[in-house]
């Protein structure tokens, strides 16, 4: 057994605050969705700033994201660490705004106190960057809007996934790395993001073989990308 899959067989527990994660045993069946994801996408992505006005100026005025909702986080009950459990910020009564980032999904920001240190985006478990999708014309428009507002393009425009997925990178005022991605051969409105990034089973198998030599696991992963209609995939207990 290689290191990529032995988490299924280990009986270890990892403490995360008051929550505990107990990985599944390999002896238990683990079903894989085939063709159809269980989730519908991102409801909201919650990021952190220490200057909400600066952040709203950038996302509303430069990137064109309308404000959807603004509030202040609730106060913590006496004796509680957080108002809404450990998933919530450890601060009471701080600004929390939601922006429309398209695709019926929200981008949210909390305003933390200015004394909080910046995170390492390249640490394990960190968010390395956020990539927003748009059509070819809007891709070029946003690139020009950024340049007109003095925003440095950190990388690109460049081809990232052949034959036509292009992107460029830049930083928001908080130091969050952002990317704009587009299929330059695609439709302006019907983006077909999943289809435009898809690959063949042969190509996927070749990539998976670079991270694991477990053929059964690779077969399961390849089967999970097949079209609907083949029935659920169940991992074997061996």
PLY file of the C-alpha trace (Angstrom):
ply
format ascii 1.0
element vertex 238
property float x
property float y
property float z
element edge 237
property int vertex1
property int vertex2
end_header
0.00 0.00 0.00
1.40 3.43 -0.89
1.17 6.63 1.13
-1.55 8.20 -0.99
-4.30 5.88 0.18
-3.26 4.52 3.57
-5.34 7.18 5.33
-8.30 4.90 4.62
-6.77 2.14 6.73
-5.30 4.13 9.59
-7.22 4.53 12.83
-5.88 7.93 13.68
-7.65 10.99 14.99
-6.65 14.57 14.31
-7.77 17.26 16.70
-8.95 20.54 15.17
-10.08 22.80 18.01
-12.99 20.99 19.61
-13.79 19.00 16.46
-12.34 15.56 15.81
-11.85 13.88 12.46
-11.82 10.09 12.37
-10.93 8.86 8.85
-12.86 5.92 7.44
-11.43 2.45 7.69
-10.68 0.78 4.35
-12.91 -2.08 5.54
-15.95 0.19 5.21
-17.53 0.86 1.84
-16.95 4.31 0.42
-19.14 5.19 -2.54
-18.02 7.54 -5.28
-20.30 9.83 -7.24
-20.17 9.11 -10.96
-20.67 11.97 -13.38
-22.93 14.05 -11.12
-21.50 15.95 -8.10
-23.41 15.94 -4.82
-22.92 19.67 -4.35
-24.05 22.59 -6.51
-20.90 24.68 -6.26
-19.74 27.45 -3.92
-22.34 29.22 -1.78
-19.78 31.69 -0.49
-16.04 31.93 -0.08
-15.15 33.78 3.13
-11.89 35.75 3.18
-10.33 38.18 5.65
-9.36 41.85 5.36
-8.36 44.50 7.88
-9.80 47.33 5.76
-13.35 46.73 4.53
-13.70 50.05 2.71
-10.51 49.45 0.72
-11.65 45.92 -0.07
-15.13 46.99 -1.19
-13.63 49.72 -3.37
-11.48 47.15 -5.17
-14.07 44.41 -5.67
-17.01 46.72 -6.45
-15.29 49.43 -8.48
-12.49 47.48 -10.20
-13.79 43.90 -10.48
-17.45 44.93 -10.77
-18.95 42.74 -8.03
-22.23 44.18 -6.66
-22.79 44.21 -2.89
-25.46 41.70 -1.86
-25.52 41.93 1.93
-23.68 43.57 4.82
-23.87 42.85 8.53
-21.92 42.71 11.75
-21.10 39.41 13.39
-23.06 38.63 16.57
-21.63 38.99 20.03
-20.36 35.89 21.78
-22.55 34.43 24.52
-20.94 34.59 27.99
-18.29 31.88 28.30
-18.37 30.90 24.62
-15.25 31.02 22.43
-17.22 31.99 19.32
-20.73 33.23 18.63
-21.49 30.52 16.03
-19.04 27.79 17.01
-15.46 27.24 15.91
-16.23 27.90 12.24
-16.95 31.55 12.99
-14.41 34.36 13.53
-13.09 34.77 17.08
-14.20 38.43 17.09
-17.57 39.97 17.94
-19.31 42.81 16.13
-17.01 42.96 13.08
-18.14 43.89 9.53
-19.07 40.98 7.26
-19.98 41.71 3.61
-21.16 39.51 0.75
-20.49 40.29 -2.93
-21.99 38.77 -6.08
-19.10 37.08 -7.90
-21.35 35.61 -10.61
-22.69 32.11 -11.15
-25.10 32.56 -8.22
-22.13 32.42 -5.81
-20.95 34.89 -3.19
-17.57 36.26 -2.16
-17.54 37.28 1.49
-15.13 39.27 3.65
-14.70 39.68 7.39
-12.90 42.76 8.69
-10.42 41.60 11.34
-8.45 43.88 13.69
-5.34 45.40 12.11
-2.98 43.64 14.51
-3.65 40.23 12.90
-0.68 38.87 10.93
-1.03 37.98 7.25
-1.24 34.29 6.35
1.20 32.31 4.21
-0.77 31.49 1.04
1.65 28.66 0.24
1.31 26.84 3.57
-0.37 23.43 3.69
-4.09 23.94 4.23
-3.95 27.54 3.02
-5.86 29.02 0.09
-3.21 29.50 -2.60
-5.39 31.61 -4.89
-8.95 32.23 -6.07
-9.77 31.91 -9.77
-12.82 33.65 -11.26
-14.37 32.53 -14.56
-15.65 34.74 -17.37
-16.16 34.78 -21.14
-13.47 35.86 -23.63
-14.66 39.46 -24.08
-15.06 40.02 -20.34
-11.61 38.45 -19.78
-10.01 41.12 -21.95
-12.17 43.85 -20.39
-11.16 42.95 -16.83
-7.50 42.82 -17.85
-7.75 46.38 -19.18
-9.71 47.57 -16.12
-6.98 46.27 -13.83
-4.23 47.93 -15.85
-6.19 51.20 -15.95
-6.44 51.13 -12.15
-2.72 50.56 -11.71
-3.01 46.90 -10.68
0.12 44.91 -11.51
-0.47 41.72 -13.50
1.69 39.25 -11.59
1.66 36.49 -14.24
0.15 36.08 -17.70
-1.93 36.30 -19.71
-0.91 32.73 -20.49
-2.28 29.40 -21.71
-2.87 27.23 -18.63
-4.94 24.30 -19.96
-4.78 23.47 -23.69
-6.27 24.14 -26.07
-7.78 27.47 -25.03
-7.99 28.05 -21.24
-6.04 31.24 -20.54
-5.56 33.17 -17.33
-3.69 35.96 -15.59
-2.84 36.55 -11.93
-2.81 39.61 -9.70
-3.17 40.55 -6.03
-6.02 42.33 -4.30
-5.21 45.11 -1.77
-5.09 42.52 1.05
-2.40 40.46 -0.67
-4.86 37.74 -1.75
-3.75 36.16 -5.01
-6.49 36.22 -7.65
-6.79 34.73 -11.11
-9.14 35.42 -14.02
-9.68 32.34 -16.21
-11.42 32.04 -19.57
-11.83 29.65 -22.48
-10.86 32.06 -25.25
-12.51 29.80 -27.84
-15.69 29.52 -25.76
-19.03 31.28 -25.50
-19.32 34.61 -23.70
-22.25 33.54 -21.49
-22.44 29.72 -21.52
-18.99 29.15 -20.04
-19.04 25.33 -19.74
-16.19 25.46 -17.22
-16.18 21.74 -16.40
-16.36 20.63 -20.02
-13.64 23.04 -21.13
-11.27 21.70 -18.44
-12.05 18.00 -18.93
-9.59 15.36 -20.11
-9.77 11.83 -21.46
-9.68 8.75 -19.23
-6.28 7.85 -20.70
-4.89 11.28 -19.84
-6.28 11.13 -16.30
-4.89 7.65 -15.72
-1.44 8.78 -16.81
-1.57 11.70 -14.36
-2.83 9.54 -11.48
0.01 7.09 -12.04
2.46 9.88 -11.19
1.04 10.14 -7.63
0.14 6.51 -6.84
1.01 2.97 -7.92
-2.21 1.55 -6.44
-4.01 0.26 -9.55
-7.31 -0.40 -7.74
-7.39 3.16 -6.44
-6.53 4.55 -9.87
-9.32 2.46 -11.43
-11.79 3.88 -8.89
-10.72 7.46 -9.59
-10.95 6.96 -13.36
-14.38 5.32 -13.02
-15.60 8.32 -11.02
-15.14 10.59 -14.04
-17.14 8.40 -16.43
-20.53 9.58 -17.80
-23.75 9.01 -15.89
-25.61 5.78 -16.39
-22.94 3.30 -15.35
-24.18 3.05 -11.77
-22.44 3.88 -8.48
-18.85 2.87 -7.85
-18.03 1.12 -4.57
-14.47 0.91 -3.32
-13.41 -2.63 -2.55
-12.49 -3.54 1.02
-9.15 -5.04 0.00
0 1
1 2
2 3
3 4
4 5
5 6
6 7
7 8
8 9
9 10
10 11
11 12
12 13
13 14
14 15
15 16
16 17
17 18
18 19
19 20
20 21
21 22
22 23
23 24
24 25
25 26
26 27
27 28
28 29
29 30
30 31
31 32
32 33
33 34
34 35
35 36
36 37
37 38
38 39
39 40
40 41
41 42
42 43
43 44
44 45
45 46
46 47
47 48
48 49
49 50
50 51
51 52
52 53
53 54
54 55
55 56
56 57
57 58
58 59
59 60
60 61
61 62
62 63
63 64
64 65
65 66
66 67
67 68
68 69
69 70
70 71
71 72
72 73
73 74
74 75
75 76
76 77
77 78
78 79
79 80
80 81
81 82
82 83
83 84
84 85
85 86
86 87
87 88
88 89
89 90
90 91
91 92
92 93
93 94
94 95
95 96
96 97
97 98
98 99
99 100
100 101
101 102
102 103
103 104
104 105
105 106
106 107
107 108
108 109
109 110
110 111
111 112
112 113
113 114
114 115
115 116
116 117
117 118
118 119
119 120
120 121
121 122
122 123
123 124
124 125
125 126
126 127
127 128
128 129
129 130
130 131
131 132
132 133
133 134
134 135
135 136
136 137
137 138
138 139
139 140
140 141
141 142
142 143
143 144
144 145
145 146
146 147
147 148
148 149
149 150
150 151
151 152
152 153
153 154
154 155
155 156
156 157
157 158
158 159
159 160
160 161
161 162
162 163
163 164
164 165
165 166
166 167
167 168
168 169
169 170
170 171
171 172
172 173
173 174
174 175
175 176
176 177
177 178
178 179
179 180
180 181
181 182
182 183
183 184
184 185
185 186
186 187
187 188
188 189
189 190
190 191
191 192
192 193
193 194
194 195
195 196
196 197
197 198
198 199
199 200
200 201
201 202
202 203
203 204
204 205
205 206
206 207
207 208
208 209
209 210
210 211
211 212
212 213
213 214
214 215
215 216
216 217
217 218
218 219
219 220
220 221
221 222
222 223
223 224
224 225
225 226
226 227
227 228
228 229
229 230
230 231
231 232
232 233
233 234
234 235
235 236
236 237
